[in-house]
Amino acid sequence: EESHEWDRPIEFVFSLISNSVGLGNVWRFPFLAAQNGGGAFLIPYFVVYFLIGAPIYFLELALGQFSNNGPAKAFSLARGWQ
């Protein structure tokens, strides 16, 4: 079975963005930010994103790359998740 290779690295980045961000997030986030405090809401949002969201996203991506499966199947590598 041949593995797929990207022609350019930017294609890989765009595919990650398209899988992570939906139109609902782009459409609704400014409304929710304004409703919940405007700019003051962005400070805890980005703190939580960089401390929790980005490392978990990287873990999911790394497990998927390592196991050549999707993230849901990659967690079957750990005995506690079986």
KAQUI-V410345 format. One record per backbone hydrogen bond with DSSP energy under -1.0 kcal/mol. NH is the residue of the N-H (numbers start at 1). CO is the residue of the C=O. Records with the same first field share a line. If there is no record, write none. Layout:
NH = CO  CO
This chain:
11 = 8
13 = 9
14 = 10
15 = 11
16 = 12
17 = 13
18 = 14
19 = 15
20 = 16
21 = 17
26 = 22
27 = 23
28 = 24
29 = 25
32 = 28
33 = 29
34 = 30
35 = 31
36 = 32
38 = 33
40 = 37
45 = 41
46 = 42
47 = 43
48 = 44
49 = 45
50 = 46
51 = 47
52 = 48
53 = 48
54 = 49
56 = 52
57 = 53
58 = 54
59 = 55
60 = 56
61 = 57
62 = 58
63 = 59
64 = 60
65 = 61
66 = 62
67 = 63
68 = 64
74 = 70
75 = 71
76 = 73
77 = 74
78 = 75
81 = 78
